[in-house]
Amino acid sequence: MSVNNKIAPAVPAASAELKCTYKSGDSDVTLSPGTVKKYLVSGRAELVSAQEVVMFINLCKYQQLNPFLREAYLIKYSESEPAQMVVGKAAFEARADRNESYQGYKAGIVVLKPGDVIEYRQGTLVLPNEQLVGGWCDVYVSKYKEPVHASVSLSEYNTGKSIWKTKPGTMIRKVAKCQALREAFPNAYAGLYAAAEMGIADEALPTEPVQETSEAVVVQPEAVHKKPAEPAEPTEPIEVEVEELDGSNFLI
């Protein structure tokens, strides 16, 4: 008796991780949840949720940001707080420069002088007898007669920690500038926030670019000359002939 027994190829395990590819400038950027969590999270990647990763990928795609060039950051240090998605300072400013309507800006701080006098001052100089109370920025746009103005209060953003403690004038000026740019070009900055607006100093963010090819398989030197392992499962159906010997015993 001859029996044809066909063994079907093994069912693939899990399908490959979904990836998102989009254009950022002249480059093609490919992001996947695994890539983001492994290479692009500042802080504790194990605390970032799947939803936060997906939101970060979609933000980068929609705004055509390249996180490998440190144009965008996904930051999380505490399980009790949501992840922060911020744009690098260079990318924030470059977006304004690329707009044909952009004609520059002026920015500075707001100080309270003796006699309860408020002064809007360019730069970040605060005298010993003055109190820093805020920041301001004027963005000039060709289609508007007046500059787009933003004033922000120091008390709303000052964390009292890190660089906010040592350079509050510099930080609040940055916040005012970001807000003015967002109001001047709402479509270009939709959903984008700079590090200063989130209470984070630009100096605290990593600056080195991340290699997009970092997920490639790295072959160890000692394994170069090893023979590849045989496939664990057959890739083609196999016919097995079963021959009857004595009516009760079978040899396969």
C-alpha positions in Angstrom: 0.0 0.0 0.0 1.3 3.4 -0.9 0.1 6.6 1.0 0.9 10.1 -0.1 1.3 12.3 3.0 1.9 16.0 2.2 3.4 18.2 4.9 2.3 21.8 4.4 4.9 24.5 5.0 4.9 26.0 8.4 2.6 28.9 9.0 4.6 32.1 9.4 4.8 33.3 13.0 3.9 36.9 13.5 3.8 39.2 10.5 6.6 41.8 10.2 6.3 44.9 12.2 4.4 47.6 10.5 6.5 50.5 9.2 5.8 54.0 8.1 7.8 55.6 5.3 7.5 59.3 4.4 9.5 62.2 2.9 11.4 64.6 5.1 13.3 67.1 2.9 15.3 65.1 0.4 15.3 62.0 2.5 13.0 59.0 2.9 12.4 58.3 6.6 11.1 54.9 7.8 9.8 54.6 11.3 8.4 51.6 13.2 7.4 51.2 16.8 10.4 49.0 17.4 12.8 51.6 16.0 11.3 54.4 18.0 11.4 52.6 21.3 14.9 51.2 20.7 16.7 54.3 19.3 14.6 57.5 19.5 13.3 57.8 23.0 15.0 60.2 25.4 14.6 58.9 29.0 13.1 55.6 29.8 11.9 53.8 26.7 10.3 51.0 28.6 7.7 53.4 30.0 6.5 54.7 26.6 3.1 53.2 25.7 2.2 51.9 22.2 -0.3 54.8 21.8 2.4 57.4 22.5 4.8 55.7 20.0 2.1 55.7 17.3 1.2 59.4 18.1 4.9 60.3 17.7 5.2 58.5 14.4 2.1 60.2 13.0 3.3 63.6 14.2 6.7 63.1 12.5 5.0 61.9 9.3 2.4 64.7 9.2 5.0 67.4 9.9 7.7 65.7 7.8 10.2 65.7 10.7 13.3 63.4 10.7 13.9 62.2 14.3 17.1 60.5 13.1 18.5 64.0 12.6 17.2 65.1 16.0 14.4 67.2 14.6 11.9 65.6 16.9 12.2 63.9 20.3 10.0 61.5 22.3 10.7 62.1 26.0 9.6 60.2 29.0 11.1 59.9 32.5 8.1 59.0 34.7 5.3 56.5 34.5 2.9 59.0 36.1 3.4 61.6 33.4 2.6 61.4 29.7 5.4 61.3 27.1 6.5 64.6 25.7 6.9 65.2 22.0 9.1 68.2 21.2 10.8 69.7 18.2 14.5 70.5 18.2 15.5 74.2 18.3 17.2 74.1 14.8 14.2 72.4 13.2 11.8 74.9 14.8 13.7 77.9 13.4 14.4 76.3 10.1 10.7 75.9 9.4 10.2 79.6 9.7 13.2 80.4 7.5 11.7 78.2 4.7 8.4 80.2 4.7 8.5 82.9 2.0 6.4 85.2 4.1 8.8 85.2 7.1 10.7 88.4 7.5 12.5 87.9 10.8 11.7 88.6 14.5 12.6 90.6 17.6 12.5 89.0 21.0 13.3 89.7 24.6 12.2 89.8 28.2 9.7 91.7 30.3 11.0 93.2 33.5 9.5 95.0 36.5 11.6 98.0 37.3 11.5 100.1 40.5 8.3 102.1 40.8 6.2 99.2 39.3 7.3 100.2 35.8 7.0 97.4 33.2 9.6 97.4 30.4 9.8 95.2 27.2 13.5 94.8 26.6 15.4 93.1 23.8 17.8 90.4 24.9 17.9 88.8 28.3 19.7 91.4 30.5 18.1 91.8 34.0 19.6 94.3 36.4 20.0 93.5 40.2 17.2 95.9 41.1 14.8 94.5 38.5 12.5 91.5 38.5 12.1 89.2 35.5 8.4 88.6 34.9 8.1 87.4 31.3 9.2 87.2 27.7 8.0 88.6 24.4 8.5 88.2 20.6 7.4 90.0 17.5 7.4 87.9 14.2 7.3 89.9 11.0 5.2 88.4 8.2 5.0 90.1 4.7 1.2 89.7 4.4 0.5 91.4 7.8 0.7 95.2 8.5 1.7 94.6 12.1 4.0 91.9 13.5 2.5 88.9 15.2 3.1 89.5 18.9 3.3 87.0 21.8 3.9 87.8 25.5 4.3 85.0 28.1 4.5 85.0 31.8 7.5 83.6 33.6 5.4 82.1 36.3 3.5 79.9 33.8 6.6 78.1 32.6 9.3 78.5 35.2 10.0 75.0 36.7 12.7 76.4 39.1 14.9 73.5 38.1 18.0 73.0 35.9 18.5 75.8 33.4 15.2 77.5 34.4 16.9 78.2 37.7 20.2 79.6 36.3 19.0 81.2 33.0 15.3 82.0 33.3 15.6 85.0 30.9 17.0 82.8 28.1 14.3 80.2 28.6 11.3 82.5 28.7 12.5 84.4 25.7 12.6 81.0 23.8 9.0 80.2 24.8 7.8 83.6 23.6 9.5 83.1 20.3 8.0 79.7 19.8 4.5 80.9 20.6 4.8 83.9 18.2 6.0 81.6 15.4 3.1 79.2 15.9 0.6 82.1 15.8 2.3 83.5 12.7 2.3 80.2 10.8 -0.3 77.9 12.4 -0.3 75.4 9.6 3.5 74.9 9.7 3.6 74.4 13.4 0.4 72.5 14.1 1.0 70.1 17.0 4.6 71.2 17.4 6.2 72.4 20.6 9.7 73.3 21.3 11.7 71.9 24.3 11.6 75.2 26.1 7.8 75.3 26.1 7.8 71.9 27.9 10.2 73.0 30.5 13.2 71.2 28.9 16.5 72.9 28.0 17.8 72.3 24.5 21.1 71.6 26.1 19.6 68.6 27.9 18.6 66.9 24.6 20.9 64.6 22.7 22.3 66.2 19.6 24.1 63.4 17.8 22.2 62.0 14.7 20.9 58.4 14.9 21.9 56.1 12.1 18.8 54.9 10.2 20.5 51.7 9.4 21.0 50.8 13.1 18.4 47.9 12.8 20.5 46.1 10.2 21.9 42.7 11.2 25.5 43.0 12.5 27.7 39.9 11.7 30.2 39.1 14.3 33.7 38.6 13.0 34.0 35.0 14.4 30.8 34.1 12.6 31.7 35.2 9.2 33.0 31.9 7.9 30.4 29.7 9.6 28.1 27.7 7.4 24.5 29.0 7.5 22.1 26.9 9.6 19.7 24.6 7.8 16.1 25.9 7.7 14.1 24.7 10.7 11.0 24.0 8.6 10.7 22.6 5.0 9.7 25.2 2.5 8.1 22.8 -0.1 5.5 20.0 0.5 7.2 16.6 1.0 5.8 13.4 -0.3 6.3 10.5 2.0 5.9 6.9 0.6 4.6 4.4 3.2 5.3 0.8 2.2 3.4 -2.0 3.9 5.7 -4.9 5.1 3.6 -7.5 6.9 0.2 -6.0 7.3 0.9 -4.6 10.7 4.4 -3.0 10.6 5.1 0.1 8.5 8.4 1.5 7.5 8.4 5.2 6.7 
